[in-house]
Structure formats: structure tokens, C-alpha cells
Amino acid sequence: MRSWLAQYAMESAASLDEALRLLAREPGKWTPFAGGTDIMVLLEAGKLPKRNFLSIWSVPGLREIVHSPDILSIGALSTYSDLLADSILQSEFPLLCAAARETGALAIQNRGTIGGNIANASPAADVPPALLVYDATLEIASTRGRRRVDYARFHTGYKQMDLAADELIVAILLPRGRSDWKQTYRKVGTRRAQAISKICFAAAADIRDGSVHDVRIALGSVAPTVIRATSAEAALRGRHLEPDTIRTARAALARDILPIDDIRSTAVYRHLVAGNLLEGFLS
Ligand SMILES: Cc1cc2nc3c(=O)[nH]c(=O)nc-3n(C[C@H](O)[C@H](O)[C@H](O)COP(=O)(O)OP(=O)(O)OC[C@H]3O[C@@H](n4cnc5c(N)ncnc54)[C@H](O)[C@@H]3O)c2cc1C
């Protein structure tokens, strides 16, 4: 371990109010610590920029999945295993469960949280493309009250997000009613498990009489943030699914993404695979 633990402080909040009060009293001083699976990697690497951590792991009420008729609310502390154990998520939001199943291995799935995955803001994270496809909204709390943000607007640049230092993500809200859409989720990595994505693709389409009534397409690892492929979506909406439409959508997707060469892959490969995954889904 390349960090000296005595240099770090950890407080544990017993309630959401207590956590928010501490964050508000000294904004920026305390870093929320949920499952700690991203934070501990930085600790091990000796790269933790901050010294004070606020554990929210035991805060009651943030680990519930609440089913109401129109919306499903997922507490930010829900782990991947919690998501996989929920039968409504399994039947109505299969892309989210596919992403949870592909995230790390069992230890990470038991400890890593959905809120931590979002706030870690990695463009290569596996759950966010599914959240974009499902038009997720984030519920964010501080001592100033609660507010909601469309997840599609939350990430504002590489590791930048619409979250103040005194705020916590408390829930992720998913509108229900799309379980009959055609859906697909693909994570492409070096191995079948325990690999960071070279590219991650999630899509859902409402197909009526062979035409695309509505569609969502989202990708990870192809831009500074996870993205919705809005040009490709526009090229498909209202169109009959035929080879010409698919070619046009593929060309539009190439304009939506901005992949780079990095240690995991190349921009050329990511462009090619993104197009292939879209074409495979539409075909
Ligand atoms: C071996 C290994 C394999 C992994 N595999 C994958 C993978 O396949 N796919 C993938 O996407 N990720 C993977 N991860 C990354 C990680 O497990 C996930 O991002 C996880 O969901 C993070 O959640 P956490 O609760 O552990 O976050 P933490 O480490 O506790 O926090 C991460 C960041 O989020 C902030 N934060 C946490 N919760 C909140 C909140 N409620 N409100 C505001 N800020 C908050 C923290 O301050 C911190 O900045 C892997 C990690 C490891 C170590």
C-alpha cells in the first residue's frame, strides 16, 4: 500500500441529515465514501488527493429500491448485487441488470454502489449507458434541499459533473413503461470479466410495423463522458428499418462519438466496433 493510513481521517454518518450537515459545514473538505471500491484503488496507488472521508455506507434509507406505478427509485447506495436481486429491474430494465452483471466480479458487485459509479464519473463506467437509455433522473440532496437533474445533463466534461461539494446523490429515478422496447447491452473488453470497457453500447427501440417509433442509443469509452448518440437516434426516428436507414444511422453515429487511442484500445477500433454494434442491433 503506497499511502500512509495515519494521514487519513474517516467519519461515519449515522443519518442523511448528519452527512449533509458535515458536508455543508466544511464544503470540499470531506469526500463521500460509499462502497469505497474506486477510492481504495486511489489509496493503494498513493493518488488520493484528499485526506478526509465521510462514510455514508451505513446511512439508512439510501439502499432501497422503491417501485411506484410510474417510476422506479433506486437508492444511491444500492449495490450491483441489490440491482440483480430486484425482479422488477430484471424484467423492466434488463440493460441495467446486464451492466451490473458485467461490472467487476462478485466482491465488487457486493460492495460497489450505483451512486459511486455515477459520481466517479468515468467515461468507461458500465452502468451509465443503461441509465442514459432509460432517461434516468438523479435526485440530489444538500442542506439547501433536494433537486433533480436529468442524467443526460449531469456529466459536463471529463470527470466534471453537476454536483456541488456539499451535495450527495441520493436516488436514481427511472420512468417505467418501456419493457416492450427491443433492447441490447454489450460491453466489449479484453476479457469476459474484470476488464475495463474498450467500448460499451446500450440501446432500446420502440419498433412498430417495421419502423422506429422511438429510440435511445448510449455509449461508454468513446468520448470524455458517457454519451447519448443523438444524431444516430435522429437518423432512425420515424424511419423504416431498411439497409439505407441503417447505413445512414451508422454514419450519424460516427459523428456522435469522439474516441481516443489509450492503453485499452484505439480510436479506429472503437469507431469500427461502435458502428458494428449499432448495425447488429438494428439488423
Ligand atoms: C477490481 C475492480 C473492478 C471494477 N470493475 C468495474 C467494472 O467492470 N465496471 C465499472 O463501471 N466499474 C468498475 N469498477 C469501479 C467501481 O467498483 C464502481 O465505479 C463502483 O460502483 C463505485 O462505487 P463505490 O460505492 O465503491 O464508490 P466509492 O469508491 O465509495 O466512491 C467513488 C466516488 O463517488 C463519490 N460518491 C460515492 N457515492 C456518492 C454519492 N451517493 N453522492 C455523491 N458522491 C458519491 C465518492 O466521493 C468518490 O468520489 C471496478 C473497481 C474495482 C476495484
The ligand as an SDF file (V2000), in Angstrom:
LIG
                    3D

 53 58  0  0  0  0  0  0  0  0999 V2000
  -11.4500   -4.7160   -9.1800 C   0  0  0  0  0  0  0  0  0  0  0  0
  -12.4080   -3.6430   -9.6470 C   0  0  0  0  0  0  0  0  0  0  0  0
  -13.2180   -3.9010  -10.7370 C   0  0  0  0  0  0  0  0  0  0  0  0
  -14.1090   -2.9250  -11.1980 C   0  0  0  0  0  0  0  0  0  0  0  0
  -14.8590   -3.2020  -12.2980 N   0  0  0  0  0  0  0  0  0  0  0  0
  -15.6930   -2.2560  -12.7870 C   0  0  0  0  0  0  0  0  0  0  0  0
  -16.4390   -2.5240  -13.9780 C   0  0  0  0  0  0  0  0  0  0  0  0
  -16.3640   -3.5940  -14.5810 O   0  0  0  0  0  0  0  0  0  0  0  0
  -17.2600   -1.5290  -14.4330 N   0  0  0  0  0  0  0  0  0  0  0  0
  -17.3820   -0.3240  -13.7920 C   0  0  0  0  0  0  0  0  0  0  0  0
  -18.1470    0.5310  -14.2470 O   0  0  0  0  0  0  0  0  0  0  0  0
  -16.6840   -0.0590  -12.6520 N   0  0  0  0  0  0  0  0  0  0  0  0
  -15.8440   -0.9950  -12.1460 C   0  0  0  0  0  0  0  0  0  0  0  0
  -15.1180   -0.7220  -11.0080 N   0  0  0  0  0  0  0  0  0  0  0  0
  -15.2270    0.6050  -10.3750 C   0  0  0  0  0  0  0  0  0  0  0  0
  -16.1280    0.6680   -9.1140 C   0  0  0  0  0  0  0  0  0  0  0  0
  -16.2970   -0.5710   -8.4870 O   0  0  0  0  0  0  0  0  0  0  0  0
  -17.5130    1.2740   -9.4210 C   0  0  0  0  0  0  0  0  0  0  0  0
  -17.3680    2.5440  -10.0260 O   0  0  0  0  0  0  0  0  0  0  0  0
  -18.3580    1.3780   -8.1260 C   0  0  0  0  0  0  0  0  0  0  0  0
  -19.7060    1.4150   -8.4750 O   0  0  0  0  0  0  0  0  0  0  0  0
  -18.0480    2.6070   -7.2980 C   0  0  0  0  0  0  0  0  0  0  0  0
  -18.9580    2.6420   -6.2040 O   0  0  0  0  0  0  0  0  0  0  0  0
  -18.4430    2.8190   -4.7120 P   0  0  0  0  0  0  0  0  0  0  0  0
  -19.6480    2.8480   -3.8540 O   0  0  0  0  0  0  0  0  0  0  0  0
  -17.4360    1.8010   -4.3720 O   0  0  0  0  0  0  0  0  0  0  0  0
  -17.7830    4.2640   -4.8290 O   0  0  0  0  0  0  0  0  0  0  0  0
  -16.6880    4.9520   -3.8970 P   0  0  0  0  0  0  0  0  0  0  0  0
  -15.3380    4.4010   -4.1890 O   0  0  0  0  0  0  0  0  0  0  0  0
  -17.1380    4.9600   -2.4760 O   0  0  0  0  0  0  0  0  0  0  0  0
  -16.8050    6.4540   -4.4520 O   0  0  0  0  0  0  0  0  0  0  0  0
  -16.4720    6.7510   -5.7890 C   0  0  0  0  0  0  0  0  0  0  0  0
  -16.6480    8.2790   -5.9800 C   0  0  0  0  0  0  0  0  0  0  0  0
  -18.0190    8.6260   -5.8780 O   0  0  0  0  0  0  0  0  0  0  0  0
  -18.2590    9.5570   -4.8030 C   0  0  0  0  0  0  0  0  0  0  0  0
  -19.5570    9.1460   -4.2460 N   0  0  0  0  0  0  0  0  0  0  0  0
  -19.8970    7.8920   -3.8530 C   0  0  0  0  0  0  0  0  0  0  0  0
  -21.1990    7.8550   -3.5320 N   0  0  0  0  0  0  0  0  0  0  0  0
  -21.6840    9.1090   -3.6910 C   0  0  0  0  0  0  0  0  0  0  0  0
  -22.9870    9.6950   -3.5250 C   0  0  0  0  0  0  0  0  0  0  0  0
  -24.0490    8.9720   -3.1340 N   0  0  0  0  0  0  0  0  0  0  0  0
  -23.1300   11.0170   -3.7970 N   0  0  0  0  0  0  0  0  0  0  0  0
  -22.0650   11.7480   -4.2270 C   0  0  0  0  0  0  0  0  0  0  0  0
  -20.8200   11.2490   -4.4080 N   0  0  0  0  0  0  0  0  0  0  0  0
  -20.6400    9.9390   -4.1550 C   0  0  0  0  0  0  0  0  0  0  0  0
  -17.0620    9.3980   -3.8890 C   0  0  0  0  0  0  0  0  0  0  0  0
  -16.8010   10.5840   -3.1710 O   0  0  0  0  0  0  0  0  0  0  0  0
  -15.9570    9.0940   -4.8860 C   0  0  0  0  0  0  0  0  0  0  0  0
  -15.5070   10.2810   -5.4810 O   0  0  0  0  0  0  0  0  0  0  0  0
  -14.2140   -1.6760  -10.5230 C   0  0  0  0  0  0  0  0  0  0  0  0
  -13.4010   -1.4340   -9.3960 C   0  0  0  0  0  0  0  0  0  0  0  0
  -12.5010   -2.3950   -8.9700 C   0  0  0  0  0  0  0  0  0  0  0  0
  -11.6580   -2.1090   -7.7600 C   0  0  0  0  0  0  0  0  0  0  0  0
  1  2  1  0
  2  3  1  0
  2 52  2  0
  3  4  2  0
  4  5  1  0
  4 50  1  0
  5  6  2  0
  6  7  1  0
  6 13  1  0
  7  8  2  0
  7  9  1  0
  9 10  1  0
 10 11  2  0
 10 12  1  0
 12 13  2  0
 13 14  1  0
 14 15  1  0
 14 50  1  0
 15 16  1  0
 16 17  1  0
 16 18  1  0
 18 19  1  0
 18 20  1  0
 20 21  1  0
 20 22  1  0
 22 23  1  0
 23 24  1  0
 24 25  2  0
 24 26  1  0
 24 27  1  0
 27 28  1  0
 28 29  2  0
 28 30  1  0
 28 31  1  0
 31 32  1  0
 32 33  1  0
 33 34  1  0
 33 48  1  0
 34 35  1  0
 35 36  1  0
 35 46  1  0
 36 37  1  0
 36 45  1  0
 37 38  2  0
 38 39  1  0
 39 40  1  0
 39 45  2  0
 40 41  1  0
 40 42  2  0
 42 43  1  0
 43 44  2  0
 44 45  1  0
 46 47  1  0
 46 48  1  0
 48 49  1  0
 50 51  2  0
 51 52  1  0
 52 53  1  0
M  END
$$$$
